[in-house]
Amino acid sequence: DKDHPILIDKVDLSNAESFVENDSDIKDTNGHGTMVSGIIAQISPDATITPYRVISESSGDSLWSIQAIIEAVNDGNEVINMSLGTYKDLDVEDEMLTVEAFERAIEYASENKVPIVASSGNNALNLDDYYETDHIKHLPGGMSGVITVSSVHNNLLASYSNYGTNIMLSAPGGDLVFVDGMLDLRNWIYCICPTYMDNGLSSVGIPQGYTYSYGTSLSAPQVTAGIADVIEYYALQGEERMDAVSYLENSAEDIGTIGVDIEFGYGMLDVDAALGD
């Protein structure tokens, strides 16, 4: 929702594109893209967001995401956020071809020094074990060359968050907490949603355009925004095309097992520390 108060003047439509088959409209029809964009806009307020629509009202296709990666690189974007995911069986030829296509797109982004940040997924899976036992990979989060982000809640891995050796960083994602049998929304993430969609929360005083949600999809854009902040901060000091990701890795708060681990990677995102504050 480019007209949302939080997103006004932050969304650039000059290169925006919909890859949804037979639908060229970039309008967010399920709310997800607006939630993610709102997080980026609030953590990196000077960032320019170019939307590439790869999810329709109810579904998506891996091909659309692969095409969007390539287009986003070609359009000169400095970081790509992918708050989405799918599972592919490497024993199925068509699905293996999809994995290989993703790998080529990720390599293309890497060659052009464009980091891809992706959510780890919300199925509470050890992605290493899932691959070893069932030959199934989660992608793009969990693939080599991608900054895969898990969700943390109260310094613990969120109950739903996938994890594994490819986790690079973690960030808050909320969690499912029940009090007296009732879901406690105070443990979710308060975020924006399209103003033209009913949030269903008016009865409890939440204004339209805002909602609660949770998940690794909301953790990933925090890292994406952190990368944007680091790029801008050090660019102002004359460091062009520097490795922003390493700043975030080295400054992350080490939680869980000491050192890099399969739940939080290098640790929980700390943008202030990456900027030397």
Residue, then its C-alpha position, 0 to 999 in steps of 0.5 A: d500500500k504505497d499510500h499508507p502513511i508509513l510508506i508515503d515517499k518511501v516506495d519507488l514505482s519506476n521499476a516496480e513490477s508484478f510477476v504474477e501470471n496474468d496480473s500486472d497490478i502491483k497492488d498488495t492483495n493479501g497484506h504481506g508485502t505492506m507489513v514487510s515494507g513497513i518494517i523496512a521503512q521504520i528501521s531504515p527510514d531513508a531507504t527506497i523500497t521497490p516492490y516486485r510482486v510475486i504473491s497473488e491474493s492466495s498463492g505464489d510461484s517459484l518462477w516469479s521469485i526467481q525472475a524478480i531476483i534477476e530483475a531487482v539486481n538489474d534495476g540496481n537495488e542494493v539489497i533484496n528482501m524475500s519474506l517468503g519460502t517454499y519446500k522442494d523435493l530434490d528427488v523430484e526432477d522438476e523440483m530439483l530444476t527449480v532449486e538449480a534455477f534459484e541457485r543460479a539467480i542467487e549466484y547472479a545476485s552475489e556476483n553483483k554484490v547484492p545480498i539476499v535476505a530471506s526468512s527461514g520459515n515457520n514450521a519449527l523444522n531443523l532444515d539440516d535434518y529435513y534435508e538429510t532425511d527427506h531430501i527436501k530443501h527450504l528455499p530461498g531461506g536455507m540456501s547457500g549464499v542467502i542471509t537466512v534469518s530466524s525468529v527470536h522471542n524473549n532471547l529464545l528461538a520462536s516456537y515456530s521458527n525453522y533453524g539450521t546451519n545456514i541461519m546467519l542472523s536472528a531478529p524478533g518475530g513475536d510468538l504464540v503465547f496463550v494466557d488463560g487459553m486466550l492468544d496474547l497479541r502483546n507477544w506479536i509484532y505490531c505492524i502496518c497493513p493495507t489501509y484498504m483492507d479490513n484489519g478485523l481489529s476495530s472492536v479492540g481499538i486498533p485503527q485500520g492500516y495497522t495489525y498484529s502478526y508474527g513470523t520469520s517474514l517479519s524478522a527478515p526485513q529487520v535485517t534487510a533494513g539493517i543492511a540498508d542503514v549500514i550501507e548508507y552510514y558508511a557510504l557517507q564516510g566514503e566506503e562505497r560497496m562495502d560488506a554491510v553484512s559482515y558489520l551486522e554479523n560481527s555486531a550481533e548479540d550472541i544469544g543461545t550457544i556461545g558463538v555461531d549456532i544453528e538457531f540464531g547464527y551469529g546472533m540477534l540483530d543489533v543495528d546500533a552496534a553495527l553503526g558503532d553506537 
